[in-house]
């Protein structure tokens, strides 16, 4: 049986194409359907050291945030819109030996604590508030209205650029790509991160990242900020959706309060899980 010349040419073209396609390469994008819902839990343990009026202050905080996330729309251009509702916040702080706790599901337990009530005045305004957030098909933040909805609560949840940002091309295990994002519209701080595909499987993939953070303003207040961030994430290989992640962050900040410069160092460890 003879193979005609056209068949031979097509076979050769196929072989050449395979030679220039990385083995096991994949192109990640967010493939989410309108109506998709997830329950997000974010646990952050952080230590803050600052100097105020010549006195050193050390603060330890544990914060757990529970959020309901829903895809409200998927545009023809691939833009994905979310609604993000703050369902519950648990806050624990130790500052110079003084402990304070507050739980939005059990506010009565802290009614007699003046410091807890000061925290409650800020955080309670966040509960059941809905933030609208949008990303492009690769996960780049497009917009969110958190500063308008949450005000000066300093709460940071899923909407603040916690999804993995994918490249606009195929990658294979071991490949890296660099992304620059500005997750907070009320701040000029940017994150420059290098992602790496550590493992790819049909169901889940592992991606690690490390990068730097820099900025000069937060919530309209001058704040020199620089630092590093690193971590790992597990994603759904088919949809790109974040299933879990861990991250370490170290920040050096200098803010101005009542005409005085307040230098600050903050280290934090964050765990995110989605169901």
Secondary structure in CASP SS format (residue, H / E / C, confidence):
PFRMAT SS
TARGET T0000
AUTHOR 0000-0000-0000
METHOD secondary structure of the structure
MODEL  1
X C 1.00
X C 1.00
X C 1.00
X C 1.00
X H 1.00
X H 1.00
X H 1.00
X H 1.00
X H 1.00
X H 1.00
X H 1.00
X H 1.00
X H 1.00
X H 1.00
X H 1.00
X H 1.00
X H 1.00
X H 1.00
X H 1.00
X C 1.00
X C 1.00
X C 1.00
X C 1.00
X C 1.00
X C 1.00
X E 1.00
X C 1.00
X C 1.00
X C 1.00
X C 1.00
X C 1.00
X C 1.00
X C 1.00
X C 1.00
X C 1.00
X C 1.00
X E 1.00
X E 1.00
X E 1.00
X E 1.00
X E 1.00
X E 1.00
X E 1.00
X E 1.00
X E 1.00
X E 1.00
X E 1.00
X E 1.00
X E 1.00
X E 1.00
X E 1.00
X E 1.00
X C 1.00
X C 1.00
X E 1.00
X E 1.00
X E 1.00
X E 1.00
X E 1.00
X E 1.00
X E 1.00
X E 1.00
X E 1.00
X E 1.00
X E 1.00
X E 1.00
X E 1.00
X E 1.00
X E 1.00
X E 1.00
X E 1.00
X E 1.00
X E 1.00
X E 1.00
X C 1.00
X C 1.00
X C 1.00
X C 1.00
X C 1.00
X E 1.00
X E 1.00
X E 1.00
X E 1.00
X E 1.00
X E 1.00
X E 1.00
X E 1.00
X E 1.00
X E 1.00
X E 1.00
X E 1.00
X E 1.00
X E 1.00
X E 1.00
X E 1.00
X C 1.00
X C 1.00
X E 1.00
X E 1.00
X E 1.00
X E 1.00
X E 1.00
X E 1.00
X C 1.00
X C 1.00
X C 1.00
X H 1.00
X H 1.00
X H 1.00
X H 1.00
X C 1.00
X C 1.00
X C 1.00
X H 1.00
X H 1.00
X H 1.00
X H 1.00
X H 1.00
X H 1.00
X H 1.00
X H 1.00
X H 1.00
X H 1.00
X C 1.00
X C 1.00
X C 1.00
X C 1.00
X C 1.00
X C 1.00
X E 1.00
X E 1.00
X E 1.00
X E 1.00
X E 1.00
X E 1.00
X C 1.00
X C 1.00
X C 1.00
X C 1.00
X C 1.00
X E 1.00
X E 1.00
X E 1.00
X E 1.00
X C 1.00
X H 1.00
X H 1.00
X H 1.00
X H 1.00
X H 1.00
X C 1.00
X C 1.00
X C 1.00
X C 1.00
X C 1.00
X C 1.00
X C 1.00
X C 1.00
X C 1.00
X C 1.00
X C 1.00
X C 1.00
X C 1.00
X C 1.00
X C 1.00
X C 1.00
X C 1.00
X C 1.00
X C 1.00
X C 1.00
X E 1.00
X C 1.00
X C 1.00
X C 1.00
X C 1.00
X E 1.00
X E 1.00
X E 1.00
X E 1.00
X E 1.00
X E 1.00
X C 1.00
X C 1.00
X C 1.00
X C 1.00
X C 1.00
X E 1.00
X C 1.00
X C 1.00
X E 1.00
X E 1.00
X E 1.00
X E 1.00
X E 1.00
X E 1.00
X E 1.00
X E 1.00
X E 1.00
X E 1.00
X E 1.00
X C 1.00
X C 1.00
X C 1.00
X E 1.00
X E 1.00
X E 1.00
X E 1.00
X E 1.00
X E 1.00
X E 1.00
X E 1.00
X E 1.00
X E 1.00
X E 1.00
X E 1.00
X E 1.00
X E 1.00
X E 1.00
X C 1.00
X C 1.00
X E 1.00
X E 1.00
X E 1.00
X E 1.00
X E 1.00
X E 1.00
X E 1.00
X E 1.00
X E 1.00
X E 1.00
X E 1.00
X E 1.00
X E 1.00
X E 1.00
X E 1.00
X E 1.00
X C 1.00
X C 1.00
X C 1.00
X C 1.00
X C 1.00
X E 1.00
X E 1.00
X E 1.00
X E 1.00
X E 1.00
X E 1.00
X E 1.00
X E 1.00
X E 1.00
X E 1.00
X E 1.00
X E 1.00
X E 1.00
X E 1.00
X E 1.00
X E 1.00
X C 1.00
X C 1.00
X E 1.00
X E 1.00
X E 1.00
X E 1.00
X E 1.00
X E 1.00
X E 1.00
X E 1.00
X E 1.00
X E 1.00
X E 1.00
X E 1.00
X E 1.00
X E 1.00
X E 1.00
X C 1.00
END
